[in-house]
Structure formats: C-alpha cells, structure tokens
Amino acid sequence: MGDVVEPYRIKVVEPIPVTTRAQREQALRRVHHNLFGLRADEVTIDLLTDSGTGALSAAQWAAGMAGDESYAGSRSFYHFRDVVRDLTSYPCVLPVHQGRAAERILFSALLTPGRITLSNTHFDTTRANVELTGCQAVDLPCPQARDLDSDEPFKGNIDLHRLEEALRGPESSRIALVIMTLTNNGEAGQPVSMDNLARAAALCREHSVPLFLDAARFAENAWLVTQHEAAYRDMSPRQVAEQAFRMADGCLMSAKKDGIVHIGGFLGLRDRSLAERCELLLIATEGFPTYGGLAGRDLDMVAQGLTEVTEPGYLRARADAARHLAGLAREAGIAIVEPPGLHALYLNAGRLLPHIAAHRFPGHALACRLYLEGGIRSVELGSLYLGSEDENGAPVTAAPYELVRLALPRRTYGLGHLNYVGEVLAATVKDKERIPGYRLVEQPPLLRHFRCKLEPVPH
C-alpha cells in the first residue's frame, strides 16, 4: 500500500477542534446520544457526510467572485446551464438549493397517490419524498449486494430480473418511474455498471416508464466503471459520465457531492412539458428559474466543480484515500463492505459487536464509541436507520446489515488525518465487548435517525 499523494497543495487552513474524553462524554449526554446533534466544534474528524463538506478549489473561489447576483437572467445561470447541458445532454435545467429539493419538485409534478417508484436503492430523503406524495418506494438491489465480503465490483446494480418482473407484472400500471442511484449510497456506495444501466434503460423504454438518475456521485461511479468494466477502460471518466446521462430521461443532482460545493443542485429533464410543471413548483418554492434558491456565485462554483470532478488525477487520489482507510480498518480487525468505493467506508458493526442485538443498534453503538474514543463523527446505517419497533420497544423489523459509514469529504482530510482515524479504530476494537447497546427514548415519525433521542443500555 503506497502513500496517498493528494493532487493539490494546501492554500487555506482551518483549525481542528481537539477535545478531552470528559468533554465528549458530556457532549453525547447533552445531545441524547445522537451524533447529528453535536456542534462542529465538538468534533475532531467529521466523517458524518461527504455532502457539502468538501474544500473548494482556487478556481471555484475565483468563479464565485465573478458571480452575477441578478434576480432574473443572471449570466451565472446561463454559464451553469450550459455546463450542465454539455455534461448531461438534458435541454431543461432547473437549479435548486440541494438534491432533496429536486426530489420534492420532480415527485410533486410526476407522482400521484398510490403510484410506485423502483430503484436499485432509494436514498433516505428520496424515499421520504416519495412517501410524502402517498406513493411507495420499492428497492430492487442486485443479489450480489447481499455478500458484503465479496470483491464483486458492481454491487450497486439493480436486479434486472426483478425489474422486468415488476414492469410486466400485475401492478405495472402503478409504476411511475425508475430511479438509478449512482453510486448506490444505500448499498454501501457501490457502483452501477454501464451494462446494467443500459439494460435497465432498455426495459424502461420498452414499458414506457421514465428512467431518472440520482446522480449525486456520478463522477465516482464513472471512475469505478473505467477501473472495472472492460468495455470502458480506455475511456475517460467524463466520457463514461456523458454516456450514463444520455441513457436516462433526466436526473436529480445534489451538487454538494460531485459538484464539490457547499450548496446547490439541479433537476435535468428531456420532457419539456414535465419541465414546465416542475418550473412552476420551482418558482413557488425555490426561486426564479434563473437562480432556483442559489446565489449567482453558487451557480458559478457548481459549474466549475462539475468540470473539475471528472479529472482522473482527482478521482484517483480519492480512490487511493478510501483504499488506504480500508486497509487501516482491516488491520484493526474491523470487517468492511468490500470492495471500498470512493465516497465512504462502511464498517460491519454487526460482525464486530455480536453481543449487541439489532434492536439495540450495534451500528449506532460503534459510532458513539468512535466519537468517545477520538472525536470522530460518523453515521449508523443499520436498524436505527431502517428498522422499526412496536410501542413497547420490541423489534418489528431489522435492517439487513448493521453498518457504520465513514464518509470522506472531498479534498478536506489528508493522510495524517486518515492515519489518526485508523488509530482510533484500533483503540476502539480493544474493548469492543464493553461497548453498550442503545434504546430509543424519543423519535419523530419520519427520518428518525436525524432527530431521535437515545440512551445506552447497561450490560
């Protein structure tokens, strides 16, 4: 394993908070053991998310300084629109403040109560926005995704057999759209192959069902395609991404991921009549169509980020960083979802902590211990995220896996930071048998992992 060499040099620095264990214990109690409630100045290494947490390039800052803040007809919008059109081929481009706004607008315009959406795996806010319209979100991950230890390179694929069955089945008239998430964040950041995407697109065309991409991490997916899909090894990530967009009828994009910005996103559409309906909702809830809830400077920063994100040197360094952290986790004795992707590492908390039952949330338990041990903030993707209990707290459903995601912000942490995370992982494993489970004290009815309150369960 070689050292990670970042393809940039540091121009601006920000101090990292360093806290004591006593301070971290007090902070956890204050937020009722929900890491989302922590203040940023209570976190040493923040791996909660890769969304909007990356570092901007000098070129992005320069583009922002030239931003046009006109309410209507901003030149920043036209620059942004042209960059998105050139990348995606979609004639209709609507800017939004982030990806979930694109979800809400598209689903409000396209879905009616009782319809079904199909996906390789819906992300949490995607599922919530589908359900808020009175519709059902159905996941069809490929069978290979169930084997967390295999080196199968495209575990993010959709199950084509089940997709075809659904499109031909008795409830086919209820299917409103298919969403392919690139990469598949709900399945541990695993990529989707171009062959799988092309076959899914063909099935959708055959049955006149629109296909949309959740393209938050389109460039990372394209990089992994160039590394593992023989037909695309001689293509650039940009060329692969362009082909992927052209297979679909539109896309939802959170630019806070592969736009490498702090805020922003867009909805790209081929259907002009659908775009008109979406534009009305955009005006009512986000802003005028030439700014969509964003400042002109943000539009220019997104445009620049979309040109930088497919650069092979940047993507290679990102892959190397994830690979390096994966090696440190394995050395500490923690199984991960294999193979590691680019945007995050997924720790197998269920295997590490077999003494904690699913309804006591082993993933959340591990995430809390990583914070206590070294000030690292992460997020559980297990039964707290996906499970359910009855009114007495007894388990009703559990997640298929109990995972912890260590998300890697773009261009933010270097080799020394990753090595520190590795040290904390090793220290955490030493007394893993003493890590307690947790129980829910209070929870909201939707997306409970964001705002719930918990308390540790003594051994």
N, C-alpha and C positions, 0 to 999 in steps of 0.2 A: 504493500500500500504506500503510494507516494504522497508527499505533502500536497496540500491544496494550495494552488497559486491563483489568487484572485486576479482577474484580468482588468484591474483598475488600481489606482493608488488613492489614498485617503486624503480628502481635501478639507473636510469639516469633521469635528469630533464632538461627541456628546458624553458627559459623564455617566457612568453606570452606577446605579444605587447598590450599595453593599450594606446588608442588614445583619443583625445577630439572630440566632435561633429564637431567643426570647421575643424579639420584635416580630418575627414571623409567626410564632405561636399566637401572639396577641392579635395580629392582623387576621389570621384564619378564624379565630373566635369571633372577631368583630363582624366578619362577612358571612358568618354562619357556614363556614367551610365550603363556600362557593368561590372558586378562583376567579370567576368573572367579576366579582365584587371588589377585588384588590385594586388599590391605587397603583399606577405605574411606578411611582417612586418607592413602592414596597417590593418590586420585582427586579432581580439582578439580570437574569437572562429570560426574555419574554418570547416563548415559543407557543403562545396561545393560538396564534393565527399568522398566516402569510398574507392576509388581506389588508392592504393599505398600510403596511408596516415596513415597507422597503425603503431604501435610500434612493433619492433622485440623482440623476446624473447632472453634470455641469451643463450639458446641452439641454436637459429638461428645464433646469432653472432659468437658463437664458431664454428658452422659448416662452416660459411663463412671464418673464419681464416684458415681452413684446405682445402680451395678450390684449385683445380688444374687448373692452367691457361694455360695448353697446348692447342695449336690451334686445334689439331686433336687428338681424342682418349682420351680426358680428363677423368680421373676417376670420376670427379664430374658429368659428363654427365651420366655415367653408373649407378651411385648411383641414380641420378634424374630419369633416365629411369625406373629403377627397382621399385622405389616408385610409379611412375605414373602407370606402368603396374599392380602392385599389387592392386592399388585402382580401376582402370578403366577396366582392362582386355583387353585393346587395345594393340595389339602387336607392332604397329608402333607409335612411339612417336617422334614428331619433336618440339624442343624447339624454342620459338620465344620471342621477347623482350616484347610483350604485346598482349592482346587479338585481337586488330584490325589487327595486322599482321597475326594472324591465320585466321581471316576472309578473308583478301585480298588473301592470298595464296590459301585457300580452294576454294573460289569463282572463282579465276582466273583459277584453274585447273578443276573445275566442271561445271561452268556455261558458256553458250554461249548466245549471244544477243537474246532477245525475250522470254527467259525462265521465270518461276515464282518460287519464294520461298514462302512457307507458314510458319506461326509462330503463337504461342499464342500471341506474340507481339515482333517485331524486336526492338532491342535497336537502338539508333540513328546511331552509327557508323556501325552497322550491316546493317541497311537499306541503308546507304550511299555506303557501299562497294558492296551491291547487285546492286544498281542503276548505279554505275560506270562501271559495266560489261554490261550495256544495258539491264538489267533484271528488273522485277517488284517484289517488296516485298509486300506481302498481309498478313494483320493481321487478325487472327480469335480468338479474346478473347471470353471467355465464357460469356453467358448472365448475370451471377451473378456479373461480374465485373462492370456492369453499376450502381449498387446500392452501392454508396460509404459508406453508413451508416450501412449496414448490417454486422452481425458478421459471415457470411459465411466464413469458414476457407480456402477455396481453390479457391479464385477468380483469381488466376493466370492460371487456366486451359485453355486448348484450347477448342474451341467449336467443339465437336466431330461430331455433325450433319453437320455443315458446312464443316468440314474437309472431311467427307465422300462424301458429295455432290461434292466438288472440285475434289477429286480423281476419282470420277465416271463421272464427267461432261464433257462437250464438249471441254474444254481446258486442260483436264487431261494430254495430251501428252506434254504440255508445263511445267508441274510441275517438277522441277529439284530436289528439296529436301524440307524437313520439318525441321524446327529448333524449338526446345522447349527450352525456356529461363527459367532457374532455379536459383533463384526465378525470377518472371516476373517483371523486373525493370520498363518496360513501363506501367505496370498496378499496380503501387504503391508498388512494392516489394512483391506482394502477391505470395504465394507458389503454386506449382503444386502437385496434389495428385499422389500417385503411381498408383492408379487405372486409372486415366486419362492418365498418361504416358503410361501405359501398353496397354490401348485401342488404343491410337494413334499409338503406335509401331505396333500393330497388323494390323491396317489399312494400314500403310506404307508397311509392309511386303506383305500384300495381293496384293497391287498395284505396288510392286517393286520400291518404291520410298525410297531413303535413309533417315534415321532419324538421325539428329545430335542434341546434347545438347549444348546450350550456358551455360556452367557450371561454370560461374564466382562465383556464390553463392550457389554451390551445397550442402555445409555443412549446411548452414542456411535453405535451403529447406528441407534437411533431418531431421533437428531438428524439424521443424514445422510439418512434417509428423508424427514423433514419438509422438507429442503432440495432434494431431487432427485426425489421421486416425487409426481407431480401430485395424485394422489388423497388424499394425506396432508398437503398443505401447510398446510391450515387446522387441523390437529390439533396438540396439544402432544406433546413427546417422551414424556411419561408415558402419554398415551393410546395412542400407537403401541406403546410397550413392552408395555402391558397386552394389546393385541391379539396381539402376537407370541407372548407366553407362552401365550395361550389357544389358539393353533393347535397346540401341541405336547402330548405326553403327559407331559412332565416336563422338568427342566433340571438341569444341573450348573453350579454358580456358584462362581467364585473371587471372593470379596468384596474381595480385595486389589486388584482393578481397579476396577470400577464400584460397589463398596461403599465405596470411598475409605478403607480401613482397612489396618492393618499386618498383620493376620492374620484369617483367617476365611473361611467359605464355607458352602454348603448344597447339599443334594440335595432337589429338589422333585418330587413324584410324584402322579399321579392314581390309579394302580393300588394299592389298599390291600394286596393280597396281596404284590405286589412290595415295597411299603414295609415290610411285616413282615419279609421276608427281609433287606432292607437294614438294618433296625433291629438285627437280631441281629448282623450284621457290625459295625455301628457300636458296639455295646456291647462287643464283643470287642476292637476295635482302636482306637477313638477315645475313647469315653467314654459315660456315661449319655445317653439320648436328649434330656434337657433341658439338656445342655451340650456334648456332642459334641466334647470336646477344647478347648473355649474357656472362658475366664473369663466370668463374668456381665457384667463391664464391656465385654468384646469384643462380646458379643451386642447390648448396647445401642448400642454405637458403630456396628455394622453396620446396625442398624435406622435410626439417624439418617442414616447415609451413604446408604442406599437412598432416603431421602426427598429428600436434597439433590442427588443426582446427576442427576436429570432436570430440574432448574431450567434454563430456557432461557438465562439470563444466564451461568451457569457453563459450559454446553456451548458457547455462542457464543464465549466467551473462549478456551476450549480449542481450538476450531477456528481462531480467529484466530492463536493461538500457533503451531500447526502450519503454517498458511499463511505466516506470517512467516518461519519457519525454512526452509520450502521455497523461498521467494524468495531467501534468502541462499545456499542451496545452488546454485540456478540461476545466481546472479550469480558464484559461484566457479567455474562451469563444470562442475558435477557434475550429471549426469542423475539424476533420482529416479523412483520409481514414481509415475506420475500416475493420478488426482489425489491429492494428500495427504489422508490421513484425519485422525484426531484423536489417536490414542494414540502414533503414531510416524511418523518419516520414514524411508523406505527408499532408501538411496543405491545407485546402479547401479555397483558396484565393477568388474564385468566390463568395462563400457564404458570406465571411467576408466583401468583398468590392463590394456590388451590384451596387454602383454608378459608377464603372469603367466598361465600355463596353469591350467586349472581344478583339476588335482590338486596345484597349488602354492598354492591357496586365496587368490585375489585379495581376497575379502571380508575374510578374516582379516588379510591384509596391510594393507589400508586401515584396519581397526580398530586394529591395533597402531600404525600411523603416527599416527593421530589421538591416541592416548594419548601417544606420544613427543612429538608437536608441542605439545600443550596440556593434557595430563592429562585428556582426555575418554575415558570408558569407554563402549563400545558393544558390539554383538554381531554376529557374522557369521551370515547366513542364506544359505548357499551350499553348496559342495561339502564343507566340513568338517561342516556340519550334516546334509546329505542324501546326500553321495556315499559311495563305497566304493572300496577299493584291494585288490589281492591281497597275498599275504605278502611280495612283493618291493617293495611300494610303487607298483606300476604301477596306473594308474587302471582301474577296472572300470565304475563309474557316476559320473556328474557330476550336479550339480543343474541344473535348467533355467535358473536365473539365479544370478548371484553378487552378493548384496546385503549391505549393512550396515544394521542397524536402529538408529536413534537414537530410543529410547523416551522419552516425555515424562512424567515423574512428575506426578501431579496436584497443582496449587496449590503447587508447590515452587520452580520457577525462573521468574524474571521476564524482562522484555525485555532487560535488560543481560546476563543470562546467555546468552540466545539469540544476541545480537549477538556475544558472545565466541566462541560455537561457530562462528558464521559466519566470524569472523576466522581461526580455526584451520583451517576447511575451505579457505579461500583460501590460507593458507600451505602447506597440505599439497599442494595442486594444483601449486604452483610447481616442485617437484622430483619429480613423480609418477613419472618414468621411472627414478628411483633407488630406488624402493620395492622391496624384495626379496620374493620368494615365501617360502613356508614348507613344511617337510616334517614329517610326524609322526614322533615318536621313541617314543611310548608311547601306547596308547589302551585304554580299557575296552571291553567287548563291547556295551554299550548306552549310548545318550545320550552319545556320546564327547566331544561339544563341551564338556561341563561339566568333565571331569577329564583330558582328554588333555594330553600334553606335545609341544611343537613346538620347532623351531629354524629360523632364517632360512636360506634357500638363497642363497649369494652369486651375483651376476650373472656 
